[in-house]
Amino acid sequence: MTLVVSPLISLIQDQVSALIKQHRIPAAILNSTTSEPIAKAIYRDLHAVDKGREPQIKLLYVTPERLLKSESFQVRGEGGRE
């Protein structure tokens, strides 16, 4: 899965729509307008790695504020990576 960070919600929406419709690439958006049920589904998919599975989402577009507020994206360990 690739994480794309962008502050431009309308651009993100256009890009994700094109990825899904034209290229059939599983993509998702996580920003301030994402509903709680959709956000939970995205986080569940991301945590598939914890269970030894590959996430279905291949491209996840996230706004900077959502990235900073989410514990799921916090870097763990010393040196920045784990």
Beta strands, then each sheet from edge to edge (+ up, - down):
strand 1: 2-5
strand 2: 27-30
strand 3: 59-62
sheet 1: 1+ 3+ 2+
end
